[in-house]
């Protein structure tokens, strides 16, 4: 080790006269640092959605439903929506006649509507007659935004489909074609 240190000290490369080499090395170090920082930043912006989030929602009947209430060994579809979103409403109009094809999956519809605005959820449930689908749960996470942050939702509806082990099958950040959604649910 001592011999190596002597080499470094006496080496022409470390000599102040060789400032071009030092300048190049500094630039390379800067570029390498920027690449590492960019890689870390990129990694932080991608959500880790591989598993079902630990959500807790308030349903229209003023009871709570959480991830622990999901039936074990059964696939799950989480839909992040807004009751007054036209895309969400259109999706429900399309899904409603084909709800039998979704009967083997637990559907959890989560919104961010304020707790004191449960009337919007009640109206949504009534308009789409959702009470008759026992595999479908609708509720609000209120101001926790846990689910919204988990998926980094920017537009609604956002859909994530999980298999019977709770592993992500596929996520949609825009409304998929209904046939694509049905095919994804069958894979779960």
SVG drawing of the C-alpha trace seen along z (x, -y; Angstrom):
<svg xmlns="http://www.w3.org/2000/svg" viewBox="-80 -23 88 41">
<polyline fill="none" stroke="black" stroke-width="0.4" points="0.0,0.0 2.8,-2.4 4.5,-1.7 1.2,-2.5 0.9,-5.8 4.5,-6.7 3.6,-6.0 0.6,-8.3 2.5,-11.1 5.5,-10.8 3.5,-10.0 3.6,-12.4 -0.2,-12.1 -0.7,-13.8 1.9,-16.5 0.4,-19.9 2.0,-20.4 -0.4,-17.8 -3.5,-20.0 -5.2,-18.7 -5.5,-15.2 -6.9,-16.5 -9.4,-18.7 -10.5,-15.7 -10.9,-13.6 -12.9,-16.3 -15.3,-16.5 -15.6,-12.7 -16.4,-12.7 -19.0,-15.4 -20.7,-13.6 -20.7,-10.3 -22.2,-12.1 -25.0,-13.6 -25.7,-10.2 -26.0,-8.6 -28.3,-11.5 -30.5,-11.2 -30.8,-7.5 -31.8,-7.9 -34.3,-10.6 -35.8,-8.4 -36.1,-5.5 -37.9,-7.7 -40.6,-8.9 -41.8,-5.5 -44.4,-4.2 -44.0,-0.8 -47.4,0.5 -46.6,4.2 -48.8,4.9 -52.2,3.8 -51.9,0.5 -52.9,0.4 -56.0,-1.6 -58.9,-2.5 -62.1,-4.0 -65.3,-5.3 -68.3,-3.8 -71.6,-5.6 -73.2,-3.7 -70.6,-5.4 -68.7,-2.1 -65.1,-1.6 -63.5,0.9 -59.8,1.6 -57.3,3.8 -57.6,6.2 -61.3,6.8 -60.4,8.1 -61.1,11.8 -57.9,13.9 -56.9,15.7 -59.2,13.7 -58.1,11.1 -58.7,7.4 -59.3,4.5 -58.8,1.1 -60.4,-1.8 -59.4,-5.3 -62.2,-7.6 -64.2,-10.7 -68.0,-10.5 -68.4,-13.6 -65.7,-12.5 -67.3,-12.0 -64.7,-9.4 -65.4,-7.5 -69.2,-7.6 -68.7,-6.5 -66.6,-3.6 -69.3,-2.5 -72.0,-2.7 -69.8,-0.4 -69.0,2.0 -72.5,2.3 -74.0,4.6 -70.9,6.8 -70.6,7.0 -71.0,10.8 -67.6,10.9 -66.2,9.1 -68.0,11.3 -64.9,13.3 -62.9,10.2 -63.2,7.9 -63.7,4.4 -62.8,1.5 -63.6,-2.0 -61.8,-4.7 -62.4,-8.4 -61.0,-11.5 -64.4,-13.1 -64.5,-14.7 -66.1,-12.7 -68.9,-15.2 -69.7,-14.8 -70.8,-11.2 -73.9,-12.2 -71.8,-12.2 -70.9,-8.6 -74.5,-7.7 -75.7,-9.3 -73.0,-7.4 -74.1,-4.1 -77.7,-4.9 -77.2,-6.0 -75.3,-2.9 -77.3,-0.6 -74.0,0.7 -75.6,2.1 -76.6,5.2 -73.0,6.1 -71.7,7.8 -68.1,7.9 -68.0,4.1 -67.1,1.7 -67.2,-2.1 -65.8,-4.6 -63.6,-7.6 -60.2,-8.0 -60.9,-11.6 -57.9,-13.9 -55.5,-11.1 -54.7,-10.7 -52.9,-7.5 -54.2,-5.6 -53.8,-8.6 -50.1,-9.1 -49.5,-5.3 -50.4,-5.2 -49.4,-8.8 -52.8,-9.3 -53.0,-12.4 -56.2,-11.6 -59.3,-9.5 -60.1,-6.7 -57.0,-4.9 -57.2,-1.1 -54.9,1.5 -55.7,5.2 -54.1,7.7 -54.0,11.5 -55.3,13.8 -51.9,13.4 -52.0,9.6 -49.4,9.1 -50.0,6.6 -51.2,8.0 -51.6,4.6 -52.3,0.9 -54.1,-1.6 -53.6,-5.3 -56.3,-5.9 -59.6,-4.2 -58.8,-1.0 -61.0,0.6 -63.5,2.7 -62.3,5.9 -58.8,5.2 -59.9,4.7 -62.0,8.0 -59.0,9.9 -56.7,8.5 -59.3,9.5 -59.4,13.0 -55.5,13.2 -55.8,12.3"/>
</svg>
